[in-house]
Amino acid sequence: MDLHDHGLASDLEMMQQQAFERRQVLRWLLAGAATLPLMSCGGGSDAGGTAASGGAVTGTSGGAGSVTIPTAGACTVIPEETGGPYPADGTNTNGGSIINVLNQSGVVRSDIRASFNGATGVAAGVPLTINLQLLNASGGCASLAGYAVYLWHCDRDGLYSLYSSGVTAQNYLRGVQETDSAGKLAFTTIFPGCYAGRMPHVHFEVYPSLAKAASAANRIKTSQFTFPMATLNEAYTASGYTASVRNLAQISYATDNVFADGTSLQMAMVTGNATDGYVVTLTVAVNG
């Protein structure tokens, strides 16, 4: 697999004009709405709760449209966190080669369960829909349209594609999406496993545009989110997550090296079950 293919750059060249026109329309619409009250988001629940961070109103359905608009308070920028050792965004190497999916054709996608760009593996696990909404904390908590998110996480065995032994030839559970006019986007994936030493989590990077998501140098936020303990305990009763049960019993939010300082802005709201799958919703405020 060629890790240096410049497919995303080529894809973006064809998309840039359309994206520009779309943003122009959004600017006109936003200008017309400038006199309307702005909605904003508030603080979330503590680590033991099951509510979403950001104080968003509860939502229950899948898809980007299900992310609910916050109704009160002032949005707080989500904490900056490490991208970890497996970002595959061109910032590190594995086996002496730079690992970068951001320049591979096909990385812009909503369903990230399968590998792409020549790789053929598919990650198995409990179905999971991830709904995110980006807000501008430095701009009245307005929705951030036309931004992009690169998201990645481990598989149900706790392995990261492109890095972990046995899956270095795969690039599944990685993808990029652009926010819509309401700052929303959605990914279809599988519930991540719990590996030794970390609470289950999902990594993501925020970019000011889809074009700029071709280079990690342009990212404006790197963070992670996690799941309520009740959800984790239920999800790991599903087939294939036996190791996660054992690993989860040996870690907690309080001892996790990322979430030990709190999870109020990084605790996703979750609906669903281990049989039918889950939908998680998170409001993410950044300085746009």
PyRosetta script that sets phi, psi and omega in degrees:
from pyrosetta import init, pose_from_sequence

init()
pose = pose_from_sequence("MDLHDHGLASDLEMMQQQAFERRQVLRWLLAGAATLPLMSCGGGSDAGGTAASGGAVTGTSGGAGSVTIPTAGACTVIPEETGGPYPADGTNTNGGSIINVLNQSGVVRSDIRASFNGATGVAAGVPLTINLQLLNASGGCASLAGYAVYLWHCDRDGLYSLYSSGVTAQNYLRGVQETDSAGKLAFTTIFPGCYAGRMPHVHFEVYPSLAKAASAANRIKTSQFTFPMATLNEAYTASGYTASVRNLAQISYATDNVFADGTSLQMAMVTGNATDGYVVTLTVAVNG")
pose.set_psi(1, 129.7)
pose.set_omega(1, -177.8)
pose.set_phi(2, -84.7)
pose.set_psi(2, 110.4)
pose.set_omega(2, -177.0)
pose.set_phi(3, -81.7)
pose.set_psi(3, -1.6)
pose.set_omega(3, -176.1)
pose.set_phi(4, -115.2)
pose.set_psi(4, 16.8)
pose.set_omega(4, 177.2)
pose.set_phi(5, -64.0)
pose.set_psi(5, 138.7)
pose.set_omega(5, -175.4)
pose.set_phi(6, -102.7)
pose.set_psi(6, 38.0)
pose.set_omega(6, -176.8)
pose.set_phi(7, -64.6)
pose.set_psi(7, -40.2)
pose.set_omega(7, -178.0)
pose.set_phi(8, -62.6)
pose.set_psi(8, -41.2)
pose.set_omega(8, 178.8)
pose.set_phi(9, -60.5)
pose.set_psi(9, -40.2)
pose.set_omega(9, 179.0)
pose.set_phi(10, -67.9)
pose.set_psi(10, -42.1)
pose.set_omega(10, 177.5)
pose.set_phi(11, -60.5)
pose.set_psi(11, -42.9)
pose.set_omega(11, -176.2)
pose.set_phi(12, -66.3)
pose.set_psi(12, -32.7)
pose.set_omega(12, -179.5)
pose.set_phi(13, -59.2)
pose.set_psi(13, -36.7)
pose.set_omega(13, -179.8)
pose.set_phi(14, -77.3)
pose.set_psi(14, -24.0)
pose.set_omega(14, -175.0)
pose.set_phi(15, -92.3)
pose.set_psi(15, -16.9)
pose.set_omega(15, -171.1)
pose.set_phi(16, -61.4)
pose.set_psi(16, -42.4)
pose.set_omega(16, -177.6)
pose.set_phi(17, -65.4)
pose.set_psi(17, -42.9)
pose.set_omega(17, 178.2)
pose.set_phi(18, -62.8)
pose.set_psi(18, -41.9)
pose.set_omega(18, 179.6)
pose.set_phi(19, -63.4)
pose.set_psi(19, -39.6)
pose.set_omega(19, 179.5)
pose.set_phi(20, -61.4)
pose.set_psi(20, -45.4)
pose.set_omega(20, -179.4)
pose.set_phi(21, -63.9)
pose.set_psi(21, -39.3)
pose.set_omega(21, 179.6)
pose.set_phi(22, -63.6)
pose.set_psi(22, -41.9)
pose.set_omega(22, 179.4)
pose.set_phi(23, -66.1)
pose.set_psi(23, -33.7)
pose.set_omega(23, 177.4)
pose.set_phi(24, -62.2)
pose.set_psi(24, -44.7)
pose.set_omega(24, 178.9)
pose.set_phi(25, -61.3)
pose.set_psi(25, -42.1)
pose.set_omega(25, 179.7)
pose.set_phi(26, -62.6)
pose.set_psi(26, -39.4)
pose.set_omega(26, 178.6)
pose.set_phi(27, -61.0)
pose.set_psi(27, -42.1)
pose.set_omega(27, 179.4)
pose.set_phi(28, -64.0)
pose.set_psi(28, -42.7)
pose.set_omega(28, -179.7)
pose.set_phi(29, -64.4)
pose.set_psi(29, -43.1)
pose.set_omega(29, -179.9)
pose.set_phi(30, -66.6)
pose.set_psi(30, -35.7)
pose.set_omega(30, 178.6)
pose.set_phi(31, -63.3)
pose.set_psi(31, -38.4)
pose.set_omega(31, 179.3)
pose.set_phi(32, -70.3)
pose.set_psi(32, -24.0)
pose.set_omega(32, -178.5)
pose.set_phi(33, -97.1)
pose.set_psi(33, 9.1)
pose.set_omega(33, -172.6)
pose.set_phi(34, -61.8)
pose.set_psi(34, -24.8)
pose.set_omega(34, -177.4)
pose.set_phi(35, -86.5)
pose.set_psi(35, -6.2)
pose.set_omega(35, -179.6)
pose.set_phi(36, -82.0)
pose.set_psi(36, 151.5)
pose.set_omega(36, 178.3)
pose.set_phi(37, -63.6)
pose.set_psi(37, 141.1)
pose.set_omega(37, 178.6)
pose.set_phi(38, -87.4)
pose.set_psi(38, 140.2)
pose.set_omega(38, 174.8)
pose.set_phi(39, -89.9)
pose.set_psi(39, 150.7)
pose.set_omega(39, -179.7)
pose.set_phi(40, -144.2)
pose.set_psi(40, 171.6)
pose.set_omega(40, -176.4)
pose.set_phi(41, -116.2)
pose.set_psi(41, 155.6)
pose.set_omega(41, -178.9)
pose.set_phi(42, -111.7)
pose.set_psi(42, -168.6)
pose.set_omega(42, -178.8)
pose.set_phi(43, -76.2)
pose.set_psi(43, 162.1)
pose.set_omega(43, -175.6)
pose.set_phi(44, -105.1)
pose.set_psi(44, -165.8)
pose.set_omega(44, -178.7)
pose.set_phi(45, -84.0)
pose.set_psi(45, 173.1)
pose.set_omega(45, 175.7)
pose.set_phi(46, -83.3)
pose.set_psi(46, 178.2)
pose.set_omega(46, -172.5)
pose.set_phi(47, -62.1)
pose.set_psi(47, -27.4)
pose.set_omega(47, -176.6)
pose.set_phi(48, -85.5)
pose.set_psi(48, -5.3)
pose.set_omega(48, -175.3)
pose.set_phi(49, -86.7)
pose.set_psi(49, 179.0)
pose.set_omega(49, 178.7)
pose.set_phi(50, -120.4)
pose.set_psi(50, 9.8)
pose.set_omega(50, 179.0)
pose.set_phi(51, -87.7)
pose.set_psi(51, 160.8)
pose.set_omega(51, 178.2)
pose.set_phi(52, -74.8)
pose.set_psi(52, 156.5)
pose.set_omega(52, 171.6)
pose.set_phi(53, -76.1)
pose.set_psi(53, 164.6)
pose.set_omega(53, 177.9)
pose.set_phi(54, 84.8)
pose.set_psi(54, -1.5)
pose.set_omega(54, 177.0)
pose.set_phi(55, 68.6)
pose.set_psi(55, 25.3)
pose.set_omega(55, -178.0)
pose.set_phi(56, -73.7)
pose.set_psi(56, 150.6)
pose.set_omega(56, 175.7)
pose.set_phi(57, -68.4)
pose.set_psi(57, 143.1)
pose.set_omega(57, -177.1)
pose.set_phi(58, -58.9)
pose.set_psi(58, 137.3)
pose.set_omega(58, 174.3)
pose.set_phi(59, -129.1)
pose.set_psi(59, 155.8)
pose.set_omega(59, -172.9)
pose.set_phi(60, -128.2)
pose.set_psi(60, -14.1)
pose.set_omega(60, -174.0)
pose.set_phi(61, -103.6)
pose.set_psi(61, 163.4)
pose.set_omega(61, -178.2)
pose.set_phi(62, -84.7)
pose.set_psi(62, 177.6)
pose.set_omega(62, 179.6)
pose.set_phi(63, 88.0)
pose.set_psi(63, 157.9)
pose.set_omega(63, -176.6)
pose.set_phi(64, -61.0)
pose.set_psi(64, -31.3)
pose.set_omega(64, -176.9)
pose.set_phi(65, -69.0)
pose.set_psi(65, -11.7)
pose.set_omega(65, -176.3)
pose.set_phi(66, -85.0)
pose.set_psi(66, -8.9)
pose.set_omega(66, 178.9)
pose.set_phi(67, -69.4)
pose.set_psi(67, 121.3)
pose.set_omega(67, -173.6)
pose.set_phi(68, -85.9)
pose.set_psi(68, 144.7)
pose.set_omega(68, -179.6)
pose.set_phi(69, -73.7)
pose.set_psi(69, 129.9)
pose.set_omega(69, 176.3)
pose.set_phi(70, -61.6)
pose.set_psi(70, 154.4)
pose.set_omega(70, -172.2)
pose.set_phi(71, -119.2)
pose.set_psi(71, -17.2)
pose.set_omega(71, -176.2)
pose.set_phi(72, -155.8)
pose.set_psi(72, 161.0)
pose.set_omega(72, 176.4)
pose.set_phi(73, 94.6)
pose.set_psi(73, -169.2)
pose.set_omega(73, 178.9)
pose.set_phi(74, -125.4)
pose.set_psi(74, 127.0)
pose.set_omega(74, -174.3)
pose.set_phi(75, -70.8)
pose.set_psi(75, 144.2)
pose.set_omega(75, -178.6)
pose.set_phi(76, -114.0)
pose.set_psi(76, 135.4)
pose.set_omega(76, -178.9)
pose.set_phi(77, -60.9)
pose.set_psi(77, 131.2)
pose.set_omega(77, 178.6)
pose.set_phi(78, -64.0)
pose.set_psi(78, 142.1)
pose.set_omega(78, -177.3)
pose.set_phi(79, -59.3)
pose.set_psi(79, 145.4)
pose.set_omega(79, 171.2)
pose.set_phi(80, -76.6)
pose.set_psi(80, 131.9)
pose.set_omega(80, -179.6)
pose.set_phi(81, -132.0)
pose.set_psi(81, 165.6)
pose.set_omega(81, 177.1)
pose.set_phi(82, -66.6)
pose.set_psi(82, 145.5)
pose.set_omega(82, 173.1)
pose.set_phi(83, -80.2)
pose.set_psi(83, -6.3)
pose.set_omega(83, 179.4)
pose.set_phi(84, 74.6)
pose.set_psi(84, -177.7)
pose.set_omega(84, -176.4)
pose.set_phi(85, -85.2)
pose.set_psi(85, 0.4)
pose.set_omega(85, -173.7)
pose.set_phi(86, -127.0)
pose.set_psi(86, 45.1)
pose.set_omega(86, -174.0)
pose.set_phi(87, -75.4)
pose.set_psi(87, -30.2)
pose.set_omega(87, -177.5)
pose.set_phi(88, 54.2)
pose.set_psi(88, 36.5)
pose.set_omega(88, -179.2)
pose.set_phi(89, -113.2)
pose.set_psi(89, 14.9)
pose.set_omega(89, 178.5)
pose.set_phi(90, 90.9)
pose.set_psi(90, 3.1)
pose.set_omega(90, -176.4)
pose.set_phi(91, -96.0)
pose.set_psi(91, -6.0)
pose.set_omega(91, 176.6)
pose.set_phi(92, -149.1)
pose.set_psi(92, -179.3)
pose.set_omega(92, -176.6)
pose.set_phi(93, -126.3)
pose.set_psi(93, 163.8)
pose.set_omega(93, 171.8)
pose.set_phi(94, -145.3)
pose.set_psi(94, 125.6)
pose.set_omega(94, -177.7)
pose.set_phi(95, 64.8)
pose.set_psi(95, 27.4)
pose.set_omega(95, 177.7)
pose.set_phi(96, 85.4)
pose.set_psi(96, -0.7)
pose.set_omega(96, -179.5)
pose.set_phi(97, -116.2)
pose.set_psi(97, 141.7)
pose.set_omega(97, 175.1)
pose.set_phi(98, -67.3)
pose.set_psi(98, 132.4)
pose.set_omega(98, -179.8)
pose.set_phi(99, -103.8)
pose.set_psi(99, 117.6)
pose.set_omega(99, -175.5)
pose.set_phi(100, -150.6)
pose.set_psi(100, 110.0)
pose.set_omega(100, 175.1)
pose.set_phi(101, -91.2)
pose.set_psi(101, -13.2)
pose.set_omega(101, -176.4)
pose.set_phi(102, -65.9)
pose.set_psi(102, -20.3)
pose.set_omega(102, 178.1)
pose.set_phi(103, -105.7)
pose.set_psi(103, 18.4)
pose.set_omega(103, 178.2)
pose.set_phi(104, -100.1)
pose.set_psi(104, 136.8)
pose.set_omega(104, 177.7)
pose.set_phi(105, -64.0)
pose.set_psi(105, 131.9)
pose.set_omega(105, 178.6)
pose.set_phi(106, 102.5)
pose.set_psi(106, -6.8)
pose.set_omega(106, -177.5)
pose.set_phi(107, -69.8)
pose.set_psi(107, -23.7)
pose.set_omega(107, 176.5)
pose.set_phi(108, -80.3)
pose.set_psi(108, 102.8)
pose.set_omega(108, -174.4)
pose.set_phi(109, -162.5)
pose.set_psi(109, 156.3)
pose.set_omega(109, 179.2)
pose.set_phi(110, -95.5)
pose.set_psi(110, -34.4)
pose.set_omega(110, 178.7)
pose.set_phi(111, -94.5)
pose.set_psi(111, 111.7)
pose.set_omega(111, -173.8)
pose.set_phi(112, -107.8)
pose.set_psi(112, 15.6)
pose.set_omega(112, -177.6)
pose.set_phi(113, -71.3)
pose.set_psi(113, -30.8)
pose.set_omega(113, -178.1)
pose.set_phi(114, -99.4)
pose.set_psi(114, 152.7)
pose.set_omega(114, 170.9)
pose.set_phi(115, -72.6)
pose.set_psi(115, 167.7)
pose.set_omega(115, -174.3)
pose.set_phi(116, -146.1)
pose.set_psi(116, 178.6)
pose.set_omega(116, 177.0)
pose.set_phi(117, 55.3)
pose.set_psi(117, 42.8)
pose.set_omega(117, 176.4)
pose.set_phi(118, 105.0)
pose.set_psi(118, -25.8)
pose.set_omega(118, 176.2)
pose.set_phi(119, -81.6)
pose.set_psi(119, 149.3)
pose.set_omega(119, -169.5)
pose.set_phi(120, -122.9)
pose.set_psi(120, 0.7)
pose.set_omega(120, -178.1)
pose.set_phi(121, -69.9)
pose.set_psi(121, 153.7)
pose.set_omega(121, 177.0)
pose.set_phi(122, -129.3)
pose.set_psi(122, 129.1)
pose.set_omega(122, -179.5)
pose.set_phi(123, -78.5)
pose.set_psi(123, 127.3)
pose.set_omega(123, 178.4)
pose.set_phi(124, -94.3)
pose.set_psi(124, 152.8)
pose.set_omega(124, 178.0)
pose.set_phi(125, 155.7)
pose.set_psi(125, 178.9)
pose.set_omega(125, 178.4)
pose.set_phi(126, -64.4)
pose.set_psi(126, 129.0)
pose.set_omega(126, -179.3)
pose.set_phi(127, -58.7)
pose.set_psi(127, 141.5)
pose.set_omega(127, -179.7)
pose.set_phi(128, -142.3)
pose.set_psi(128, 129.4)
pose.set_omega(128, 171.5)
pose.set_phi(129, -107.8)
pose.set_psi(129, 128.7)
pose.set_omega(129, 179.2)
pose.set_phi(130, -109.9)
pose.set_psi(130, 116.8)
pose.set_omega(130, 176.5)
pose.set_phi(131, -107.9)
pose.set_psi(131, 123.3)
pose.set_omega(131, 177.7)
pose.set_phi(132, -121.2)
pose.set_psi(132, 148.5)
pose.set_omega(132, 170.6)
pose.set_phi(133, -131.5)
pose.set_psi(133, 126.9)
pose.set_omega(133, 179.3)
pose.set_phi(134, -96.1)
pose.set_psi(134, 132.0)
pose.set_omega(134, 177.3)
pose.set_phi(135, -123.8)
pose.set_psi(135, 152.7)
pose.set_omega(135, -179.2)
pose.set_phi(136, -95.6)
pose.set_psi(136, 100.8)
pose.set_omega(136, -177.8)
pose.set_phi(137, -65.1)
pose.set_psi(137, -26.3)
pose.set_omega(137, -179.6)
pose.set_phi(138, -96.0)
pose.set_psi(138, 7.1)
pose.set_omega(138, -179.2)
pose.set_phi(139, -135.4)
pose.set_psi(139, 47.9)
pose.set_omega(139, 176.3)
pose.set_phi(140, 69.6)
pose.set_psi(140, 19.6)
pose.set_omega(140, -179.7)
pose.set_phi(141, 62.8)
pose.set_psi(141, 29.0)
pose.set_omega(141, 177.1)
pose.set_phi(142, -70.3)
pose.set_psi(142, 152.6)
pose.set_omega(142, 177.6)
pose.set_phi(143, -64.6)
pose.set_psi(143, 142.4)
pose.set_omega(143, -179.4)
pose.set_phi(144, -101.7)
pose.set_psi(144, 94.9)
pose.set_omega(144, 178.7)
pose.set_phi(145, -83.3)
pose.set_psi(145, 146.0)
pose.set_omega(145, 175.7)
pose.set_phi(146, 76.7)
pose.set_psi(146, 9.4)
pose.set_omega(146, 172.6)
pose.set_phi(147, -85.1)
pose.set_psi(147, 174.1)
pose.set_omega(147, -178.8)
pose.set_phi(148, -136.8)
pose.set_psi(148, 150.7)
pose.set_omega(148, 177.0)
pose.set_phi(149, -127.3)
pose.set_psi(149, 128.4)
pose.set_omega(149, 168.6)
pose.set_phi(150, -99.9)
pose.set_psi(150, 124.4)
pose.set_omega(150, -174.8)
pose.set_phi(151, -126.5)
pose.set_psi(151, 141.1)
pose.set_omega(151, 177.4)
pose.set_phi(152, -152.3)
pose.set_psi(152, 156.6)
pose.set_omega(152, 176.1)
pose.set_phi(153, -162.4)
pose.set_psi(153, 172.1)
pose.set_omega(153, -179.2)
pose.set_phi(154, -78.1)
pose.set_psi(154, 166.9)
pose.set_omega(154, 176.5)
pose.set_phi(155, -86.4)
pose.set_psi(155, -172.9)
pose.set_omega(155, -174.8)
pose.set_phi(156, -69.8)
pose.set_psi(156, -16.4)
pose.set_omega(156, 175.8)
pose.set_phi(157, -91.4)
pose.set_psi(157, 3.3)
pose.set_omega(157, -179.2)
pose.set_phi(158, 80.1)
pose.set_psi(158, 17.1)
pose.set_omega(158, -177.1)
pose.set_phi(159, -101.7)
pose.set_psi(159, 144.4)
pose.set_omega(159, 177.7)
pose.set_phi(160, -104.9)
pose.set_psi(160, 124.8)
pose.set_omega(160, 177.8)
pose.set_phi(161, -57.3)
pose.set_psi(161, 148.0)
pose.set_omega(161, 179.4)
pose.set_phi(162, 77.0)
pose.set_psi(162, -11.5)
pose.set_omega(162, -177.3)
pose.set_phi(163, -125.3)
pose.set_psi(163, -47.6)
pose.set_omega(163, -172.0)
pose.set_phi(164, -76.5)
pose.set_psi(164, 143.9)
pose.set_omega(164, 179.2)
pose.set_phi(165, -55.5)
pose.set_psi(165, 130.4)
pose.set_omega(165, -179.7)
pose.set_phi(166, 98.0)
pose.set_psi(166, -19.7)
pose.set_omega(166, -179.3)
pose.set_phi(167, -130.0)
pose.set_psi(167, 20.9)
pose.set_omega(167, 179.7)
pose.set_phi(168, -67.7)
pose.set_psi(168, -20.5)
pose.set_omega(168, 179.3)
pose.set_phi(169, -89.9)
pose.set_psi(169, 0.0)
pose.set_omega(169, -180.0)
pose.set_phi(170, -108.1)
pose.set_psi(170, 155.4)
pose.set_omega(170, 175.1)
pose.set_phi(171, -133.2)
pose.set_psi(171, 26.5)
pose.set_omega(171, 179.2)
pose.set_phi(172, -70.1)
pose.set_psi(172, 168.4)
pose.set_omega(172, -179.5)
pose.set_phi(173, 60.4)
pose.set_psi(173, 37.6)
pose.set_omega(173, 174.4)
pose.set_phi(174, -143.6)
pose.set_psi(174, 136.5)
pose.set_omega(174, 178.6)
pose.set_phi(175, -172.1)
pose.set_psi(175, 165.0)
pose.set_omega(175, -179.2)
pose.set_phi(176, -123.9)
pose.set_psi(176, 137.9)
pose.set_omega(176, 174.7)
pose.set_phi(177, -135.3)
pose.set_psi(177, 150.7)
pose.set_omega(177, 176.8)
pose.set_phi(178, -100.9)
pose.set_psi(178, 140.5)
pose.set_omega(178, 178.1)
pose.set_phi(179, -74.0)
pose.set_psi(179, 148.7)
pose.set_omega(179, 177.9)
pose.set_phi(180, -85.5)
pose.set_psi(180, -166.7)
pose.set_omega(180, -175.5)
pose.set_phi(181, -64.6)
pose.set_psi(181, -20.6)
pose.set_omega(181, 178.6)
pose.set_phi(182, -99.3)
pose.set_psi(182, 10.1)
pose.set_omega(182, -179.9)
pose.set_phi(183, 77.4)
pose.set_psi(183, 16.9)
pose.set_omega(183, -174.0)
pose.set_phi(184, -104.2)
pose.set_psi(184, 153.6)
pose.set_omega(184, 172.9)
pose.set_phi(185, -156.3)
pose.set_psi(185, 165.8)
pose.set_omega(185, -178.4)
pose.set_phi(186, -144.2)
pose.set_psi(186, 145.3)
pose.set_omega(186, 173.2)
pose.set_phi(187, -122.4)
pose.set_psi(187, 142.0)
pose.set_omega(187, 171.6)
pose.set_phi(188, -105.1)
pose.set_psi(188, 125.6)
pose.set_omega(188, -173.5)
pose.set_phi(189, -152.7)
pose.set_psi(189, -158.5)
pose.set_omega(189, 175.5)
pose.set_phi(190, -123.2)
pose.set_psi(190, 157.1)
pose.set_omega(190, -179.8)
pose.set_phi(191, -67.5)
pose.set_psi(191, 125.9)
pose.set_omega(191, -177.1)
pose.set_phi(192, -71.0)
pose.set_psi(192, 149.8)
pose.set_omega(192, 176.2)
pose.set_phi(193, -79.1)
pose.set_psi(193, 176.0)
pose.set_omega(193, 175.6)
pose.set_phi(194, -110.8)
pose.set_psi(194, 117.1)
pose.set_omega(194, 176.5)
pose.set_phi(195, -101.8)
pose.set_psi(195, 163.8)
pose.set_omega(195, -172.8)
pose.set_phi(196, -58.4)
pose.set_psi(196, 130.4)
pose.set_omega(196, 172.8)
pose.set_phi(197, 93.7)
pose.set_psi(197, -6.7)
pose.set_omega(197, 179.6)
pose.set_phi(198, -136.5)
pose.set_psi(198, 141.8)
pose.set_omega(198, 167.5)
pose.set_phi(199, -67.4)
pose.set_psi(199, 147.6)
pose.set_omega(199, 177.4)
pose.set_phi(200, -55.1)
pose.set_psi(200, 140.6)
pose.set_omega(200, -173.9)
pose.set_phi(201, -160.0)
pose.set_psi(201, 166.3)
pose.set_omega(201, 174.9)
pose.set_phi(202, -128.0)
pose.set_psi(202, 133.4)
pose.set_omega(202, 177.7)
pose.set_phi(203, -92.9)
pose.set_psi(203, 149.4)
pose.set_omega(203, 170.8)
pose.set_phi(204, -156.7)
pose.set_psi(204, 154.0)
pose.set_omega(204, 174.6)
pose.set_phi(205, -123.9)
pose.set_psi(205, 141.4)
pose.set_omega(205, 179.2)
pose.set_phi(206, -107.8)
pose.set_psi(206, 136.1)
pose.set_omega(206, -179.7)
pose.set_phi(207, -124.5)
pose.set_psi(207, 149.4)
pose.set_omega(207, -177.0)
pose.set_phi(208, -72.3)
pose.set_psi(208, -11.5)
pose.set_omega(208, 176.5)
pose.set_phi(209, -163.9)
pose.set_psi(209, 164.1)
pose.set_omega(209, 177.5)
pose.set_phi(210, -65.3)
pose.set_psi(210, -38.4)
pose.set_omega(210, 179.2)
pose.set_phi(211, -61.1)
pose.set_psi(211, -41.1)
pose.set_omega(211, -177.9)
pose.set_phi(212, -75.2)
pose.set_psi(212, -12.6)
pose.set_omega(212, 177.6)
pose.set_phi(213, -72.2)
pose.set_psi(213, -2.1)
pose.set_omega(213, 177.0)
pose.set_phi(214, -76.4)
pose.set_psi(214, -10.5)
pose.set_omega(214, -179.9)
pose.set_phi(215, -139.5)
pose.set_psi(215, 128.2)
pose.set_omega(215, 179.7)
pose.set_phi(216, -63.0)
pose.set_psi(216, -19.7)
pose.set_omega(216, 178.9)
pose.set_phi(217, -63.1)
pose.set_psi(217, -19.2)
pose.set_omega(217, -176.9)
pose.set_phi(218, -94.1)
pose.set_psi(218, -1.7)
pose.set_omega(218, -176.4)
pose.set_phi(219, -66.2)
pose.set_psi(219, 142.6)
pose.set_omega(219, -179.5)
pose.set_phi(220, -109.3)
pose.set_psi(220, -10.2)
pose.set_omega(220, 177.7)
pose.set_phi(221, -158.0)
pose.set_psi(221, 136.5)
pose.set_omega(221, 170.9)
pose.set_phi(222, -124.2)
pose.set_psi(222, 127.4)
pose.set_omega(222, -178.6)
pose.set_phi(223, -151.8)
pose.set_psi(223, -173.9)
pose.set_omega(223, 179.6)
pose.set_phi(224, -145.0)
pose.set_psi(224, 155.9)
pose.set_omega(224, 169.6)
pose.set_phi(225, -133.7)
pose.set_psi(225, 163.4)
pose.set_omega(225, -176.9)
pose.set_phi(226, -133.0)
pose.set_psi(226, -171.5)
pose.set_omega(226, -172.0)
pose.set_phi(227, -128.9)
pose.set_psi(227, 152.2)
pose.set_omega(227, 177.3)
pose.set_phi(228, -60.5)
pose.set_psi(228, 147.5)
pose.set_omega(228, -177.9)
pose.set_phi(229, -59.7)
pose.set_psi(229, -38.8)
pose.set_omega(229, 179.3)
pose.set_phi(230, -59.7)
pose.set_psi(230, -38.9)
pose.set_omega(230, 178.1)
pose.set_phi(231, -66.5)
pose.set_psi(231, -43.8)
pose.set_omega(231, 179.8)
pose.set_phi(232, -59.9)
pose.set_psi(232, -47.0)
pose.set_omega(232, -179.4)
pose.set_phi(233, -61.3)
pose.set_psi(233, -37.5)
pose.set_omega(233, 179.5)
pose.set_phi(234, -73.4)
pose.set_psi(234, -46.2)
pose.set_omega(234, -177.1)
pose.set_phi(235, -59.8)
pose.set_psi(235, -36.5)
pose.set_omega(235, -174.6)
pose.set_phi(236, -81.7)
pose.set_psi(236, 5.3)
pose.set_omega(236, 168.8)
pose.set_phi(237, -81.1)
pose.set_psi(237, -11.1)
pose.set_omega(237, -179.0)
pose.set_phi(238, -74.0)
pose.set_psi(238, 157.4)
pose.set_omega(238, 179.6)
pose.set_phi(239, -59.4)
pose.set_psi(239, 136.9)
pose.set_omega(239, 176.0)
pose.set_phi(240, 96.2)
pose.set_psi(240, -5.0)
pose.set_omega(240, -175.7)
pose.set_phi(241, -111.4)
pose.set_psi(241, 22.0)
pose.set_omega(241, -177.0)
pose.set_phi(242, -57.3)
pose.set_psi(242, -45.0)
pose.set_omega(242, -179.8)
pose.set_phi(243, -63.3)
pose.set_psi(243, -31.6)
pose.set_omega(243, 179.5)
pose.set_phi(244, -65.7)
pose.set_psi(244, -35.3)
pose.set_omega(244, 177.8)
pose.set_phi(245, -60.5)
pose.set_psi(245, -46.5)
pose.set_omega(245, -179.8)
pose.set_phi(246, -65.4)
pose.set_psi(246, -45.6)
pose.set_omega(246, -177.9)
pose.set_phi(247, -67.7)
pose.set_psi(247, -37.9)
pose.set_omega(247, -179.6)
pose.set_phi(248, -64.9)
pose.set_psi(248, -32.2)
pose.set_omega(248, -179.4)
pose.set_phi(249, -68.0)
pose.set_psi(249, -13.7)
pose.set_omega(249, -175.6)
pose.set_phi(250, -107.2)
pose.set_psi(250, 9.0)
pose.set_omega(250, -176.9)
pose.set_phi(251, -142.7)
pose.set_psi(251, 162.7)
pose.set_omega(251, 176.3)
pose.set_phi(252, -149.9)
pose.set_psi(252, 168.4)
pose.set_omega(252, 175.5)
pose.set_phi(253, -59.4)
pose.set_psi(253, -38.0)
pose.set_omega(253, -175.8)
pose.set_phi(254, -68.5)
pose.set_psi(254, -26.5)
pose.set_omega(254, -178.8)
pose.set_phi(255, -104.2)
pose.set_psi(255, -4.9)
pose.set_omega(255, 178.8)
pose.set_phi(256, -70.7)
pose.set_psi(256, 139.1)
pose.set_omega(256, -174.5)
pose.set_phi(257, -74.7)
pose.set_psi(257, -6.8)
pose.set_omega(257, 175.7)
pose.set_phi(258, -107.9)
pose.set_psi(258, -46.0)
pose.set_omega(258, -172.7)
pose.set_phi(259, -93.4)
pose.set_psi(259, 1.9)
pose.set_omega(259, -178.0)
pose.set_phi(260, -62.1)
pose.set_psi(260, -25.3)
pose.set_omega(260, -179.2)
pose.set_phi(261, -91.2)
pose.set_psi(261, 9.2)
pose.set_omega(261, 176.8)
pose.set_phi(262, 125.5)
pose.set_psi(262, 154.6)
pose.set_omega(262, -178.7)
pose.set_phi(263, -130.4)
pose.set_psi(263, 10.7)
pose.set_omega(263, -172.0)
pose.set_phi(264, -58.2)
pose.set_psi(264, -32.6)
pose.set_omega(264, -180.0)
pose.set_phi(265, -98.1)
pose.set_psi(265, -0.6)
pose.set_omega(265, -174.9)
pose.set_phi(266, -126.7)
pose.set_psi(266, 12.7)
pose.set_omega(266, 178.7)
pose.set_phi(267, -98.2)
pose.set_psi(267, 110.9)
pose.set_omega(267, -177.5)
pose.set_phi(268, -73.4)
pose.set_psi(268, 145.6)
pose.set_omega(268, 169.9)
pose.set_phi(269, -79.5)
pose.set_psi(269, 138.9)
pose.set_omega(269, -174.5)
pose.set_phi(270, -130.4)
pose.set_psi(270, 137.5)
pose.set_omega(270, 168.6)
pose.set_phi(271, -128.7)
pose.set_psi(271, 161.2)
pose.set_omega(271, 178.3)
pose.set_phi(272, 111.4)
pose.set_psi(272, -164.4)
pose.set_omega(272, -178.8)
pose.set_phi(273, -155.3)
pose.set_psi(273, 172.2)
pose.set_omega(273, -174.5)
pose.set_phi(274, -71.4)
pose.set_psi(274, -17.5)
pose.set_omega(274, 179.8)
pose.set_phi(275, -86.5)
pose.set_psi(275, -49.2)
pose.set_omega(275, -176.4)
pose.set_phi(276, -91.1)
pose.set_psi(276, -16.9)
pose.set_omega(276, -177.7)
pose.set_phi(277, 106.6)
pose.set_psi(277, 173.3)
pose.set_omega(277, -175.1)
pose.set_phi(278, -123.5)
pose.set_psi(278, 154.8)
pose.set_omega(278, 170.8)
pose.set_phi(279, -122.7)
pose.set_psi(279, 123.6)
pose.set_omega(279, 176.9)
pose.set_phi(280, -113.7)
pose.set_psi(280, 145.1)
pose.set_omega(280, -177.4)
pose.set_phi(281, -130.5)
pose.set_psi(281, 133.8)
pose.set_omega(281, 178.9)
pose.set_phi(282, -145.2)
pose.set_psi(282, 132.7)
pose.set_omega(282, 172.8)
pose.set_phi(283, -94.9)
pose.set_psi(283, 127.8)
pose.set_omega(283, -175.5)
pose.set_phi(284, -118.5)
pose.set_psi(284, 114.1)
pose.set_omega(284, 177.7)
pose.set_phi(285, -99.0)
pose.set_psi(285, 132.0)
pose.set_omega(285, 176.8)
pose.set_phi(286, -134.8)
pose.set_psi(286, 167.9)
pose.set_omega(286, 173.3)
pose.set_phi(287, -86.9)
pose.set_psi(287, 99.7)
pose.set_omega(287, -174.0)
pose.set_phi(288, -80.6)
pose.dump_pdb("model.pdb")
